Amino acid sequence: RLIMSISHLKNKWFLLRLFGFILTIIILISYFKSMTTKATLDSAMEKTEIMLMTNRAITDFVSKEQKTSIEELKDLGEIPENYFNPKLQSGSYITKRIHHYYNLEQKKRDHPTHEFKFSSTNPLNPKNLANKHEQAILEKMNKGELQEIKKFIKKDGKTYLYYALALKPNTASCLRCHSTPDVAPASLVEHYGTKSGFNYKVGEISGMNSIYTPVDEEIESGNELFYYLIGLTTFILIGVFVLTEFMFSQLTKKRIAEKQNKLLENELEYQNIALQKSLNIISQHIMLSKTDLDGIILEVSEALCSISGYTMEELIGQPHSIVRHPDTQAKVFEEMWNKIQSGETWQGEIKNRHKDGSYFWVDIIVTPDKNENGTILGYSSFWHDASHKKRMELMSITDTLTKLYNRRYFNDIFEKELNRAKRDKKMFAFLMMDLDFFKRYNDTYGHQAGDEVLRSTAKTMQNTFQRGGDSCFRLGGEEFGIIYSAQNEEDCHMLANKLCSNIESMRISHKHNKASEYVTTSIGVVIINTSNENYNDEEITMDKIVSMSDDELYKAKENGRNGTSMVTI
């Protein structure tokens, strides 16, 4: 009976281990496929980002350098007032030609080519007319339903990452060439005709950039890596499985003559050894920690030590706050503690501090450790390195010159911050500013000096508004914006006036500034008192607030510049 019982038990555990082995392979196949697909997308997006940055650089160069130089030549009378040449003045034309010659060089080297296309529903050049698919995308962009689109597509038997990004909304300067044919430069009308490319509206998105990035090589490399990982992992698992079964078989034969309790004892010891090996592997490759009820670290993996820069000895016995970064708001940890102390799992994204003072981002899951009665004994946390993802996110919302948030991020969070203030019944303020007579500064001291002024202005803004809820933006050119909150209107006024004073206190000489001998700024502020009983939630929108702040900025300029003008709703 004992032999038959052991044999039956052996067959049962064999089937369970075989099922676990097969399940493990299936999970690893899914994980490796997801990992290689993500790597392919990341690689393609990196190439696409480079093309976008190149396009922005070309557009900025045409706008800030070539067009400015042509306007100066017009002012000097060296070229006609209505002169227009797309090879010198059209950023989209120049970008397309540069990408054309770039692809020619790629073809010479048998490298895959990228397709860069500017699409518009109302272009000057008929070649840039959007097709039905592109028109549908532009319609959604104008409705604010999306800013960009990316997906893998098949084209001519090849795989591409298709990425479409909306152009910046039209400004008043765009209407110099795109309002009506009689206002546009005569040479532009002569070059393109009058059939399309006119009647643009301010704020409208008139076009988008579409990029087709070839990814066949990345897919092939990803597949090679995928099959290599699957093959290697399967080989190792089969070896482990065969070895395990061999050892189990030998141990079973030896224990048949022993008492049942001795058999169970040896089996337990074997399982402990296997478990320890697994724990060692987990410790080396998975970031995890265990703490007591007060957050004191009891166990920590080698992988977590590696990312934090601390040794196990330095972490064990310390509170988990040893890696807490001061930028992470206290309410994040309050929310986490409230949830895990109630027996639930908390998941979020946290900025942590490395031992050397640098920082890293992690996606983290914290779960309560309970006994059989449901009593919480401590907590386990599992980390995943999210630093690369955060760097890419930060790059997409940061102005490259000033390192402030860009207009895209401003559009994304304005409504969220306004709604947060409405919900919390707090004072909400939006400040719009630009530098006084800045064009004259650029004309006098040069654009390189002008860029330095913009960078200095950005630093002064950040030093003045450095609380957790303050957000500074470069909205375009020398125009900046700040979203902030305060206890009352007096604090809102004080901060705006302080910024105005701090800008002048930079003491950057500006001899053509009529308001001061130094660089100064004019500021318009709109303050929303959400706790006011007359406050109408439906009337207060982003467009209205921005428009009102622009009006206040105009008043500040009318009052002699180097000052502020404010209104409270």
C-alpha positions as CSV (number, residue, x, y, z in Angstrom):
1,R,0.0,0.0,0.0
2,L,2.8,2.4,0.9
3,I,4.5,1.8,-2.4
4,M,1.3,2.2,-4.4
5,S,0.4,5.3,-2.5
6,I,3.9,6.8,-3.1
7,S,3.7,5.8,-6.8
8,H,0.3,7.4,-7.1
9,L,1.5,10.6,-5.4
10,K,4.6,10.7,-7.6
11,N,2.4,10.5,-10.8
12,K,0.2,13.3,-9.4
13,W,3.1,15.6,-8.6
14,F,4.7,14.8,-11.9
15,L,1.6,16.0,-13.8
16,L,1.4,19.2,-11.6
17,R,5.1,20.0,-12.3
18,L,4.6,19.3,-16.0
19,F,1.6,21.6,-16.1
20,G,3.7,24.3,-14.3
21,F,6.5,23.8,-16.7
22,I,4.2,24.3,-19.7
23,L,2.5,27.2,-18.1
24,T,5.8,28.9,-17.3
25,I,6.9,28.5,-21.0
26,I,3.6,30.0,-22.2
27,I,4.0,33.0,-19.8
28,L,7.6,33.5,-20.8
29,I,6.7,33.4,-24.5
30,S,4.0,36.1,-23.9
31,Y,6.4,38.2,-21.8
32,F,9.3,38.0,-24.3
33,K,7.0,38.8,-27.2
34,S,5.6,41.8,-25.4
35,M,9.2,42.9,-24.4
36,T,10.5,42.6,-28.0
37,T,7.5,44.4,-29.5
38,K,7.9,47.2,-27.0
39,A,11.6,47.4,-27.9
40,T,10.7,47.6,-31.6
41,L,8.3,50.4,-30.9
42,D,10.7,52.3,-28.6
43,S,13.5,52.0,-31.3
44,A,11.2,53.2,-34.0
45,M,9.9,56.1,-31.9
46,E,13.5,57.1,-31.1
47,K,14.1,57.4,-34.8
48,T,10.9,59.3,-35.3
49,E,11.7,61.7,-32.4
50,I,15.0,62.4,-34.1
51,M,13.2,63.3,-37.3
52,L,10.7,65.4,-35.4
53,M,13.5,67.3,-33.6
54,T,15.2,67.8,-37.0
55,N,12.0,69.1,-38.4
56,R,11.5,71.5,-35.5
57,A,15.1,72.7,-35.8
58,I,14.6,73.3,-39.5
59,T,11.4,75.1,-38.9
60,D,12.9,77.2,-36.1
61,F,15.9,78.1,-38.3
62,V,13.7,79.2,-41.2
63,S,11.4,81.1,-38.9
64,K,14.0,82.7,-36.7
65,E,17.0,83.1,-39.1
66,Q,16.1,83.0,-42.8
67,K,12.7,84.7,-42.6
68,T,14.1,87.3,-40.2
69,S,17.1,88.0,-42.6
70,I,14.7,88.3,-45.6
71,E,12.5,90.8,-43.6
72,E,15.7,92.8,-42.8
73,L,16.6,92.8,-46.5
74,K,13.1,94.0,-47.3
75,D,13.4,96.8,-44.8
76,L,16.7,97.8,-46.4
77,G,15.1,97.8,-49.8
78,E,17.5,95.2,-51.2
79,I,14.7,92.9,-52.2
80,P,11.1,93.6,-53.1
81,E,8.5,94.0,-50.3
82,N,6.4,91.1,-51.8
83,Y,9.3,88.8,-52.4
84,F,8.6,85.1,-51.6
85,N,10.7,82.0,-52.3
86,P,9.6,78.6,-50.8
87,K,13.3,77.4,-50.9
88,L,14.1,80.2,-48.4
89,Q,10.8,80.9,-46.6
90,S,8.8,77.7,-46.4
91,G,9.7,75.4,-43.5
92,S,7.6,72.6,-44.9
93,Y,9.1,72.8,-48.4
94,I,12.7,72.9,-47.0
95,T,12.0,70.0,-44.7
96,K,10.6,67.8,-47.5
97,R,13.6,68.6,-49.7
98,I,16.1,67.8,-47.0
99,H,14.3,64.5,-46.2
100,H,14.3,63.8,-50.0
101,Y,18.1,64.1,-50.2
102,Y,18.5,62.2,-46.9
103,N,16.6,59.3,-48.4
104,L,18.8,59.4,-51.5
105,E,21.8,59.0,-49.3
106,Q,20.1,56.2,-47.5
107,K,19.4,54.4,-50.8
108,K,23.1,54.7,-51.8
109,R,24.0,52.8,-48.7
110,D,21.1,50.3,-49.1
111,H,19.5,51.6,-45.9
112,P,15.7,51.8,-45.5
113,T,14.2,55.2,-46.2
114,H,11.9,57.3,-44.1
115,E,8.8,59.0,-45.5
116,F,8.1,62.5,-44.2
117,K,4.9,64.1,-45.3
118,F,3.2,67.4,-44.5
119,S,-0.6,67.2,-44.9
120,S,-3.2,69.9,-44.9
121,T,-6.9,70.2,-45.8
122,N,-6.1,73.6,-47.3
123,P,-2.5,73.7,-48.5
124,L,-0.8,76.2,-50.8
125,N,0.9,73.4,-52.6
126,P,-1.6,70.8,-54.0
127,K,0.9,68.0,-53.4
128,N,0.3,68.5,-49.7
129,L,-3.4,68.0,-49.8
130,A,-4.5,65.5,-47.2
131,N,-6.2,62.3,-48.3
132,K,-9.4,61.0,-46.7
133,H,-7.6,59.2,-43.9
134,E,-5.5,62.3,-43.1
135,Q,-8.5,64.6,-43.3
136,A,-10.3,62.4,-40.7
137,I,-7.2,62.6,-38.4
138,L,-7.0,66.4,-38.8
139,E,-10.7,66.8,-38.0
140,K,-10.1,64.9,-34.7
141,M,-7.1,67.1,-33.9
142,N,-9.1,70.3,-34.4
143,K,-11.8,68.9,-32.1
144,G,-9.1,68.3,-29.5
145,E,-9.8,64.5,-29.5
146,L,-6.1,63.7,-30.1
147,Q,-2.7,65.4,-30.6
148,E,-0.9,62.5,-32.2
149,I,-1.4,59.0,-33.6
150,K,1.1,56.1,-33.9
151,K,0.6,52.6,-35.1
152,F,2.2,49.9,-37.2
153,I,1.1,49.6,-40.8
154,K,1.9,47.6,-43.8
155,K,2.9,49.5,-47.0
156,D,4.3,48.1,-50.2
157,G,5.0,44.8,-48.5
158,K,7.0,46.5,-45.7
159,T,6.2,47.4,-42.1
160,Y,6.3,51.0,-40.9
161,L,5.6,52.9,-37.7
162,Y,3.1,55.5,-38.8
163,Y,3.3,58.6,-36.6
164,A,1.2,61.7,-37.2
165,L,1.6,64.9,-35.1
166,A,-0.5,68.0,-35.3
167,L,1.1,71.3,-36.2
168,K,0.9,74.2,-33.7
169,P,-2.4,76.1,-33.9
170,N,-2.4,79.0,-36.3
171,T,-1.3,82.4,-34.9
172,A,-1.8,85.9,-36.1
173,S,1.6,85.8,-37.9
174,C,0.4,82.9,-40.0
175,L,-2.3,85.1,-41.5
176,R,0.3,87.3,-43.1
177,C,0.5,84.7,-45.9
178,H,-2.7,82.7,-45.4
179,S,-5.5,85.1,-44.7
180,T,-6.6,86.2,-48.2
181,P,-4.7,86.3,-51.5
182,D,-4.8,90.1,-51.6
183,V,-3.0,90.3,-48.3
184,A,-0.4,87.6,-49.0
185,P,2.9,88.4,-50.7
186,A,2.4,88.8,-54.5
187,S,5.2,86.4,-55.3
188,L,3.7,83.7,-53.1
189,V,0.4,84.1,-54.9
190,E,2.2,84.1,-58.2
191,H,4.0,80.9,-57.2
192,Y,1.1,78.9,-55.8
193,G,-2.0,80.6,-57.2
194,T,-5.2,81.4,-55.3
195,K,-7.1,78.1,-55.4
196,S,-6.1,77.1,-51.8
197,G,-3.9,77.9,-48.9
198,F,-5.9,80.9,-47.7
199,N,-8.7,81.8,-45.3
200,Y,-6.8,80.4,-42.3
201,K,-8.2,81.1,-38.8
202,V,-6.3,81.8,-35.6
203,G,-6.3,78.8,-33.3
204,E,-7.1,76.3,-36.1
205,I,-4.8,73.3,-36.7
206,S,-4.2,73.6,-40.5
207,G,-2.0,70.6,-41.0
208,M,0.1,67.8,-39.5
209,N,3.4,66.0,-40.1
210,S,3.2,62.3,-41.0
211,I,6.3,60.1,-40.6
212,Y,6.6,56.6,-41.9
213,T,9.6,54.9,-40.1
214,P,10.6,51.5,-41.5
215,V,10.8,48.9,-38.7
216,D,11.4,45.6,-40.6
217,E,15.0,45.5,-39.4
218,E,13.9,46.2,-35.8
219,I,11.2,43.5,-36.1
220,E,13.7,41.0,-37.5
221,S,16.2,41.8,-34.7
222,G,13.3,41.6,-32.1
223,N,12.2,38.2,-33.5
224,E,15.8,37.0,-33.4
225,L,16.1,38.1,-29.8
226,F,12.7,36.6,-29.1
227,Y,13.6,33.2,-30.5
228,Y,17.0,33.2,-28.8
229,L,15.4,34.0,-25.4
230,I,12.7,31.4,-25.9
231,G,15.2,28.7,-27.0
232,L,17.7,29.5,-24.2
233,T,14.9,29.6,-21.6
234,T,13.3,26.5,-22.8
235,F,16.6,24.6,-22.9
236,I,17.3,25.7,-19.3
237,L,13.8,24.9,-18.1
238,I,13.9,21.5,-19.8
239,G,17.3,20.8,-18.1
240,V,16.0,21.9,-14.8
241,F,12.8,19.9,-15.3
242,V,14.7,16.7,-16.3
243,L,17.2,17.2,-13.5
244,T,14.4,17.7,-11.0
245,E,12.6,14.6,-12.1
246,F,15.7,12.5,-12.0
247,M,16.5,13.7,-8.4
248,F,12.9,13.2,-7.3
249,S,12.9,9.7,-8.8
250,Q,16.1,8.8,-7.0
251,L,14.9,10.2,-3.7
252,T,11.6,8.4,-4.0
253,K,13.3,5.0,-4.5
254,K,15.5,5.6,-1.5
255,R,12.6,6.6,0.8
256,I,10.3,3.7,-0.1
257,A,11.8,1.7,2.8
258,E,11.6,4.5,5.2
259,K,8.7,5.7,7.2
260,Q,6.2,8.0,5.7
261,N,7.2,10.9,8.0
262,K,10.8,10.6,6.9
263,L,9.8,10.7,3.3
264,L,7.7,13.9,3.9
265,E,10.6,15.5,5.8
266,N,13.1,14.9,3.0
267,E,10.6,16.2,0.5
268,L,10.2,19.3,2.5
269,E,13.9,19.8,2.7
270,Y,14.1,19.4,-1.1
271,Q,11.4,21.9,-1.7
272,N,13.2,24.4,0.7
273,I,16.4,24.1,-1.3
274,A,14.5,24.6,-4.6
275,L,12.7,27.6,-3.0
276,Q,15.9,29.1,-1.9
277,K,17.4,28.8,-5.3
278,S,14.3,30.5,-6.7
279,L,14.5,33.2,-4.1
280,N,18.1,33.8,-5.0
281,I,17.2,34.2,-8.7
282,I,14.3,36.5,-7.8
283,S,16.6,38.6,-5.5
284,Q,19.0,39.1,-8.4
285,H,16.5,40.1,-11.0
286,I,13.3,41.3,-9.3
287,M,13.2,44.5,-7.2
288,L,11.3,43.7,-4.0
289,S,11.3,44.4,-0.3
290,K,9.5,43.5,2.9
291,T,8.8,45.8,5.8
292,D,7.1,45.6,9.2
293,L,4.0,47.5,10.1
294,D,6.0,50.7,10.7
295,G,7.7,50.6,7.3
296,I,11.0,49.4,8.7
297,I,12.9,47.3,6.0
298,L,13.2,43.6,7.0
299,E,14.2,42.1,3.6
300,V,15.4,43.5,0.4
301,S,16.5,42.0,-3.0
302,E,19.8,42.5,-4.6
303,A,18.1,44.1,-7.7
304,L,16.6,46.8,-5.4
305,C,20.0,47.4,-3.8
306,S,21.5,47.8,-7.3
307,I,19.0,50.5,-8.5
308,S,19.1,52.4,-5.2
309,G,22.9,52.3,-4.7
310,Y,22.6,51.0,-1.1
311,T,23.9,47.7,0.2
312,M,21.6,45.3,2.0
313,E,23.3,46.1,5.3
314,E,22.6,49.8,4.8
315,L,18.9,49.3,4.0
316,I,17.8,46.5,6.4
317,G,16.6,48.1,9.7
318,Q,16.0,51.5,8.1
319,P,12.6,53.1,7.3
320,H,11.6,52.9,3.6
321,S,11.7,56.7,3.5
322,I,15.5,56.3,3.2
323,V,15.0,56.3,-0.6
324,R,12.2,58.8,-0.6
325,H,12.8,61.8,-2.9
326,P,11.7,65.2,-1.6
327,D,9.9,66.0,-4.8
328,T,7.3,63.3,-4.1
329,Q,4.3,64.9,-2.4
330,A,3.3,63.7,1.1
331,K,-0.2,63.0,-0.1
332,V,1.0,60.2,-2.3
333,F,2.4,58.4,0.8
334,E,-0.7,59.2,2.8
335,E,-2.9,57.6,0.1
336,M,-0.6,54.6,0.0
337,W,-0.6,54.1,3.8
338,N,-4.4,54.5,4.1
339,K,-4.9,51.9,1.4
340,I,-2.5,49.2,2.6
341,Q,-3.4,49.6,6.2
342,S,-7.0,48.9,5.2
343,G,-5.8,45.6,3.7
344,E,-5.8,46.7,0.1
345,T,-3.1,46.7,-2.6
346,W,-1.7,50.1,-3.6
347,Q,-0.1,50.7,-7.0
348,G,1.5,53.9,-8.3
349,E,4.5,55.7,-9.8
350,I,7.1,57.1,-7.4
351,K,10.2,59.2,-7.7
352,N,13.0,57.8,-5.4
353,R,16.4,59.1,-4.4
354,H,19.6,57.2,-5.2
355,K,22.3,57.0,-2.5
356,D,24.5,59.4,-4.6
357,G,21.7,62.0,-4.6
358,S,20.4,61.4,-8.1
359,Y,16.9,60.1,-8.6
360,F,15.1,57.2,-10.4
361,W,11.5,56.4,-11.1
362,V,9.7,53.2,-10.3
363,D,6.3,51.6,-10.9
364,I,5.5,50.1,-7.5
365,I,3.0,47.7,-6.1
366,V,2.6,47.4,-2.3
367,T,0.6,44.5,-0.8
368,P,-0.2,43.7,2.8
369,D,1.2,40.4,4.2
370,K,-1.6,38.6,6.1
371,N,-1.8,35.5,8.2
372,E,-4.5,32.9,7.9
373,N,-6.8,35.0,10.1
374,G,-6.4,38.1,7.8
375,T,-4.2,40.0,10.3
376,I,-1.7,42.3,8.6
377,L,1.9,41.3,9.7
378,G,3.8,43.6,7.3
379,Y,4.0,44.7,3.7
380,S,5.7,43.6,0.5
381,S,6.6,45.9,-2.3
382,F,7.5,45.1,-5.9
383,W,9.3,47.7,-8.1
384,H,9.8,48.1,-11.8
385,D,12.3,50.6,-13.2
386,A,10.3,53.4,-15.0
387,S,13.2,55.9,-15.4
388,H,13.4,55.6,-19.2
389,K,9.7,56.0,-19.6
390,K,9.7,59.1,-17.4
391,R,12.6,60.6,-19.4
392,M,10.7,60.2,-22.6
393,E,7.6,61.7,-21.1
394,L,9.6,64.6,-19.7
395,M,11.2,65.2,-23.1
396,S,7.9,65.4,-24.8
397,I,6.5,68.1,-22.5
398,T,9.7,70.2,-22.0
399,D,10.7,73.3,-24.0
400,T,14.3,72.5,-25.2
401,L,15.6,76.1,-24.8
402,T,14.3,77.1,-21.3
403,K,13.7,73.6,-19.8
404,L,10.2,74.9,-18.7
405,Y,7.1,72.9,-19.6
406,N,6.0,73.5,-23.2
407,R,2.7,74.6,-24.8
408,R,1.6,71.0,-25.3
409,Y,1.8,70.2,-21.6
410,F,0.1,73.5,-20.8
411,N,-2.9,72.5,-23.0
412,D,-2.9,69.0,-21.3
413,I,-3.0,70.1,-17.7
414,F,-4.7,73.4,-17.6
415,E,-8.2,72.0,-17.4
416,K,-7.1,69.4,-14.9
417,E,-5.6,72.0,-12.6
418,L,-8.6,74.2,-13.0
419,N,-11.0,71.3,-12.1
420,R,-8.8,70.4,-9.1
421,A,-9.1,74.0,-7.8
422,K,-12.9,73.9,-8.4
423,R,-13.2,70.6,-6.6
424,D,-11.0,71.7,-3.6
425,K,-12.6,75.3,-3.6
426,K,-9.2,76.8,-3.8
427,M,-7.9,80.1,-5.3
428,F,-6.7,79.5,-8.8
429,A,-4.5,81.9,-10.7
430,F,-3.1,82.0,-14.2
431,L,-0.3,84.5,-15.0
432,M,0.7,85.4,-18.6
433,M,3.8,87.5,-19.3
434,D,6.1,88.5,-22.0
435,L,9.4,90.5,-22.1
436,D,9.2,94.2,-22.9
437,F,10.5,95.2,-26.3
438,F,12.1,91.8,-26.8
439,K,12.3,92.1,-30.6
440,R,14.4,95.2,-30.2
441,Y,16.6,93.3,-27.8
442,N,17.2,90.5,-30.3
443,D,17.8,93.1,-33.1
444,T,20.3,94.9,-30.9
445,Y,22.2,92.2,-29.1
446,G,21.6,89.2,-31.3
447,H,19.4,86.0,-31.0
448,Q,22.1,84.1,-29.1
449,A,21.9,86.8,-26.4
450,G,18.2,86.7,-26.6
451,D,18.2,83.0,-26.0
452,E,20.3,83.6,-22.8
453,V,17.7,86.1,-21.6
454,L,14.9,83.6,-22.2
455,R,16.9,81.0,-20.2
456,S,17.6,83.5,-17.3
457,T,13.9,84.5,-17.3
458,A,12.9,80.8,-17.0
459,K,15.2,80.3,-14.0
460,T,13.9,83.4,-12.3
461,M,10.3,82.2,-12.8
462,Q,11.2,78.8,-11.3
463,N,13.0,80.4,-8.3
464,T,10.0,82.7,-7.7
465,F,7.3,80.0,-8.1
466,Q,8.9,76.9,-6.5
467,R,6.0,75.4,-4.5
468,G,4.7,71.9,-5.3
469,G,1.6,73.1,-7.1
470,D,3.3,75.9,-9.2
471,S,3.8,75.1,-13.0
472,C,5.8,77.4,-15.3
473,F,5.5,77.2,-19.1
474,R,7.0,78.7,-22.2
475,L,4.0,79.3,-24.4
476,G,5.9,80.6,-27.4
477,G,8.6,83.1,-28.3
478,E,9.1,85.4,-25.3
479,E,5.6,84.6,-24.0
480,F,5.4,82.6,-20.7
481,G,2.6,81.4,-18.4
482,I,2.3,80.2,-14.8
483,I,-0.4,78.2,-13.1
484,Y,-0.4,78.7,-9.3
485,S,-2.6,78.9,-6.3
486,A,-2.6,80.9,-3.1
487,Q,-4.5,81.4,0.2
488,N,-6.0,84.7,-0.9
489,E,-5.9,87.4,-3.6
490,E,-3.2,89.4,-1.8
491,D,-0.8,86.4,-2.0
492,C,-1.6,86.1,-5.7
493,H,-0.8,89.8,-6.3
494,M,2.3,89.6,-4.2
495,L,3.7,86.7,-6.1
496,A,3.0,88.3,-9.5
497,N,4.6,91.6,-8.4
498,K,7.6,89.8,-6.9
499,L,8.2,88.0,-10.3
500,C,8.0,91.4,-12.1
501,S,10.6,92.8,-9.7
502,N,12.8,89.8,-9.9
503,I,13.0,89.9,-13.7
504,E,14.2,93.5,-13.5
505,S,16.6,92.5,-10.7
506,M,18.4,90.2,-13.1
507,R,20.0,93.5,-14.3
508,I,20.4,92.5,-17.9
509,S,21.0,95.7,-19.9
510,H,18.5,96.7,-22.5
511,K,19.1,100.1,-23.9
512,H,16.1,100.2,-26.1
513,N,13.6,99.3,-23.3
514,K,11.5,102.4,-22.7
515,A,10.4,101.0,-19.3
516,S,13.8,100.6,-17.8
517,E,17.5,100.3,-18.6
518,Y,17.2,96.6,-17.9
519,V,15.2,93.7,-19.3
520,T,11.7,93.9,-17.8
521,T,8.4,92.1,-18.2
522,S,4.7,92.9,-18.4
523,I,2.3,90.6,-16.6
524,G,-1.4,89.9,-16.8
525,V,-3.1,87.8,-14.1
526,V,-6.5,86.2,-13.8
527,I,-7.6,85.0,-10.4
528,I,-10.5,82.6,-9.9
529,N,-12.0,82.5,-6.4
530,T,-13.8,79.1,-6.6
531,S,-15.3,79.5,-3.1
532,N,-17.1,82.7,-4.1
533,E,-20.9,82.2,-3.9
534,N,-21.3,84.0,-7.2
535,Y,-18.8,81.7,-8.9
536,N,-20.3,80.1,-12.1
537,D,-18.6,76.9,-12.9
538,E,-19.9,76.6,-16.5
539,E,-18.7,80.1,-17.5
540,I,-15.1,79.6,-16.5
541,T,-13.2,77.8,-19.3
542,M,-9.6,77.6,-20.3
543,D,-10.2,79.8,-23.4
544,K,-11.9,82.5,-21.4
545,I,-9.1,82.6,-18.7
546,V,-6.4,82.7,-21.3
547,S,-8.2,85.5,-23.2
548,M,-8.8,87.5,-20.0
549,S,-5.1,87.2,-19.0
550,D,-4.1,88.3,-22.5
551,D,-6.3,91.4,-22.0
552,E,-4.7,92.1,-18.6
553,L,-1.3,91.7,-20.2
554,Y,-2.3,94.4,-22.8
555,K,-3.4,96.7,-20.0
556,A,-0.1,96.3,-18.2
557,K,1.7,97.3,-21.4
558,E,-0.7,100.3,-21.9
559,N,0.2,101.4,-18.4
560,G,3.9,101.7,-19.3
561,R,5.1,98.1,-19.1
562,N,7.3,96.7,-16.3
563,G,4.2,96.1,-14.3
564,T,1.2,93.9,-13.6
565,S,-2.5,94.0,-14.2
566,M,-4.9,91.7,-12.5
567,V,-8.6,90.7,-12.4
568,T,-10.5,88.5,-10.1
569,I,-13.5,86.3,-11.2
